[in-house]
Structure formats: C-alpha cells, structure tokens
Amino acid sequence: MASVLEMLSAVGTLLAAVKGAACFSQIAVAQRLSIENVLAVSKIDVAEAARIVVHLQAMPWEPGDLNALLEAVGRASSSGPADTSPAGKLQNFECFQEYFAEGQWDVFLDRSASHEAKTELVLVHLSSMGLRFPTECTTQRIVGFHLATTLGFERAAKLPPQAKLDLVRFFKKKIKEYGKSPPAATVSKLPSDAATFERMYPTLALVAFADGRPCKCKLDPAALQALVQSVPMRSTHKATKETVQPAACPMDFLLKLMQHMTQPNSEIPIKFLQAHAPKRSSSLLTLPAPTISLDDEDTASSPAPVSRSPSTASPITAPSPAPTPSWSSHLPLPETDKAEATNKKGNLGVDATTELILAGLQSRDAAKKKVAAEKKGKKAGLPTHSKAAASKGTAEKKGRKAGLPTHSKAAAAKPMIGVEWSRSQVMARTGEKGPGTNKAFKFAKESGMPEAKRLATKWLRDQGCRI
C-alpha cells in the first residue's frame, strides 16, 4: 500500500510538470500502464482502495486513463493478489468485430477466400491485440463471426449444433496456439471503439492496426447476435441432444442383432425383433438367414418360438444411398442441410454383415461346446486344462526341491558382464540368484576399465560359466 501511494505521489508531480506539453498524452499512458502493473500484483482492502482513488482523482489524468486506473483498483481490491491462473485473467473481447480494417473486411466478405485464410486472419488479429484467455462469450462470438463470414447467415443457421460445438473446441485450441507469447499489455476488457484502445494501449495498437485503421463492422448486428446465441458452448447443451433420428436401416438392425447374439448364453426374443427391426419398403433384397431359435421372454402374451432354416429367405429393406457431405479441412460443414450431415460410419454391406453374424454365432457355439466338454470331463474324472497346468507347476516345484534345474532356471542362467560408468565398476553376473552370484570390479580411471573387465571375465570362468 505504501509503495503504491509513493508511486502515485511521484507520478502526480511528473504529470503536473509536463501538463500542457505536446508529449503529455504519451507520458500519461506510460505512467498509467506502470501503475496498472503494480496494482495487478498488489493486495489492498476497501479502505486502502478508497485512499488510492482519492489520490488518482486529484491527479491531472485524462478521462480514459482515469477510468482504466479506477477499474484496476477495483480488481486489486476484489481479487487480492495477482491470480496467475487462466480463470483469474479472463479477457472480454466481445466487440472485436469493430477492430478490422477495410482490407481485412475484403477478405472476410470474399466468398472465394478459403476457410483457413479467414480463420488465420481472425486469430492473428486478436492475438496482436493481446487476447490470450477469452471469456466464454468471447469464444462464442468468435465462432459466430467465423460462421457468418464463411457460410453466411442462412447456411450457418442450418448447421447442426454438434458441428458448432466442434468449431468451439477448434477455436479454443487455436487461440492457445497463437497466444503462447505474453502480450505487451494486458487488456481485460476491449474498449467499444478503436480510438480508446489506441490511446490506452499504444504498443498493442501499433501492431494490431498495421494493416490500416479499423472501420465499422460490415455485418448485420442483429443477425450476428442471433447466430452467436445459437452456438452451444458445452456438450451438455440441450441443442446438442436434440438430434434428428435417422430412418430405420437394415444394416443397423443386423449389427444390433449381431451384438446381441455374441453375448454369452443369449437368446433372441421376439420383442427384440419387434423393437429393432426396420420397416419394409418397396425395394427389397433377400438374404439367407442362419438357423436361430427365437424364444419369447413372455410366453403369455407372445406367440410360440419360431425357427428359421437356411433355405428360407428374409426380406430386408435395402438402404438408399445418402449424399456425401462436404467438409472443411478443420471442421465438418455440410453443403446443404442436416440430412447430409448424417454420420454413416459403421454401415456395412449385406455380405459383410452376414459374415459377421455367422462368425459371432460360430464363436458362441464353440464357447458353449468347450464349456460342456469341460463339465463332462470333470464328471468323468479326466484332467482338464487347468488341472494339467497345476500338475505341471507341482512337478517344477518338486524338481526345485530335489536340486534339479528347471526350464525357467536354465533360460535365466545366462552370464553377462556390464560396465557401470556412474559407479566406476564392471559387474560380473553369473545369471543365478543368491549371494555370491555377482561380483563388482572397481576401476579408478577410464583407462582401468579393460583390466577390470578382464578380471570379471576370469572370475566368471572360475565359477564355471561359459563366456
């Protein structure tokens, strides 16, 4: 607190001395930035903040500089010491669309310009203005602005909410990549006009406005705001849950059937078929079906079990091919409507799906036969696979007690010599376990390593090792 008041007293004397000079504005901005940096790392209470405000109001500040300093005092008194976490220094850049020059707007409004060019232009410009940790509303506005300049308001409104959420994640990642270097000054809230920004942050303005002076936003404010509000920021947003249910597909039904049949001891009740079977249409194709026993779970309200033989044919609706969506290199963007955005991953052909179903049935039958064979073997007193393994382990234990070499010991008993430079020694290992099976040979200098290695080799040969 005392250091802040001393600094304010010195700055007040300086400003009073240069007041009326041509360089007064530049000196005032520099002193304001210095005071803001000191306040950012200071912890003051309400009483101390009131005293600082009185000193600031008594100094010959310009209105914009005084307002910025009062905001800095408020942040210091409410948040305490400097918070280095991203949550403690979030930046509000919701009016960034007012900071683009005429040449930049030409790129944004050019329909032939690529998505990548427009994306890089936005990110580079915001990074030059000091954006590092945007608020959620700022990120939402960036995504809405990008959709308006790349797709247009009409097409962007038809974009599925999940695609917009993917774009939110994309921009969050890119903002971190473009903002790795610290900015020349910290902008907690972007001023509503570029003139105020240029006066408050001259260093940042020198770089950000290198392409020209900013002009008024050339997008419809109401349409832009409506598009921004339609961008979901989290996966739990209700818009991402309201997905259009695709038409019933025979391939999806067969895949669900295969997954159900591959489960152990599973049967196919008629209720399952009624719940997942697709509706028939005019275009039909026949598919030989395997013999499957259909047992109803509720015999009181359902028909008797039905059996199908391989000779019978089951009519299956052939899915009509869907148009292939066109995607951008960094975000899936449909060309026409939501129907084109339907995900077709996992839809197999009829032959491939049939083979998968048959393979699943065969594997299930093989597992059942194996379990039945083991049960019969146990009843007959025959050794099973697990018993054979246990008897093998018992034999190995008996061999160890008798002093006979086992297979594992023979494989592990391999002598070796290793140089440990960090300990200045050569280790000789016989490969066996227990005391006296390893020995270290020290050497003082690097030139003594060969002699230590020779002694280690001789010691291993004396122990009966082949090396």
C-alpha positions, 0 to 999 in steps of 0.5 A: 500500500505504501509503495503504491501511494509513493508511486502515485505521489511521484507520478502526480508531480511528473504529470503536473510538470509536463501538463500542457506539453505536446508529449503529455498524452504519451507520458500519461499512458506510460505512467498509467500502464506502470501503475496498472502493473503494480496494482495487478500484483498488489493486495489492498482492502476497501479502505486502502482502495478508497485512499488510492482513488482519492489520490488518482482523482486529484491527479491531472489524468485524462478521462480514459486513463482515469477510468482504466486506473479506477477499474484496476483498483477495483480488481486489486481490491476484489481479487487480492493478489495477482491470480496467475491462473487462466480463470483469474485473467479472463479477457472480454473481447466481445466487440472485436468485430469493430477492430478490422480494417477495410482490407481485412473486411475484403477478405472476410466478405470474399466468398472465394477466400478459403476457410483457413485464410479467414480463420488465420486472419481472425486469430492473428488479429486478436492475438496482436491485440493481446487476447490470450484467455477469452471469456466464454462469450468471447469464444462464442462470438468468435465462432459466430463471426467465423460462421457468418463470414464463411457460410453466411447467415442462412447456411450457418443457421442450418448447421447442426449444433454438434458441428458448432460445438466442434468449431468451439473446441477448434477455436479454443485450441487455436487461440492457445496456439497463437497466444503462447507469447505474453502480450505487451499489455494486458487488456481485460476488457476491449474498449467499444471503439478503436480510438480508446484502445489506441490511446490506452494501449499504444504498443498493442495498437501499433501492431494490431492496426498495421494493416490500416485503421479499423472501420465499422463492422460490415455485418448485420448486428442483429443477425450476428447476435442471433447466430452467436446465441445459437452456438452451444458452448458445452456438450451438455447443451440441450441443442446438442441432444436434440438430434434428428433420428435417422430412418430405420436401416437394415444394416443397423438392425443386423449389427444390433442383432449381431451384438446381441447374439455374441453375448454369452448364453443369449437368446433372441426374443421376439420383442427384440425383433419387434423393437429393432427391426426396420420397416419394409419398403418397396425395394427389397433384397433377400438374404439367407438367414442362419438357423436361430431359435427365437424364444419369447421372454413372455410366453403369455402374451407372445406367440410360440418360438419360431425357427428359421432354416437356411433355405428360407429367405428374409426380406430386408429393406435395402438402404438408399444411398445418402449424399456425401457431405462436404467438409472443411479441412478443420471442421465438418460443414455440410453443403446443404442441410442436416440430412447430409450431415448424417454420420454413416460410419459403421454401415456395412454391406449385406455380405459383410454383415452376414459374415459377421453374424455367422462368425459371432454365432460360430464363436458362441457355439464353440464357447458353449461346446468347450464349456460342456466338454469341460463339465463332462470331463470333470464328471468323468474324472479326466484332467482338464486344462487347468488341472494339467497346468497345476500338475505341471507347476507341482512337478517344477516345484518338486524338481526345485526341491530335489536340486534339479534345474528347471526350464525357467532356471536354465533360460535365466542362467545366462552370464553377462558382464556390464560396465557401470560408468556412474559407479566406476565398476564392471559387474560380473553376473553369473545369471543365478540368484543368491549371494555370491552370484555377482561380483563388482570390479572397481576401476579408478580411471577410464583407462582401468576399465579393460583390466577390470573387465578382464578380471570379471571375465576370469572370475566368471570362468572360475565359477564355471560359466561359459563366456 
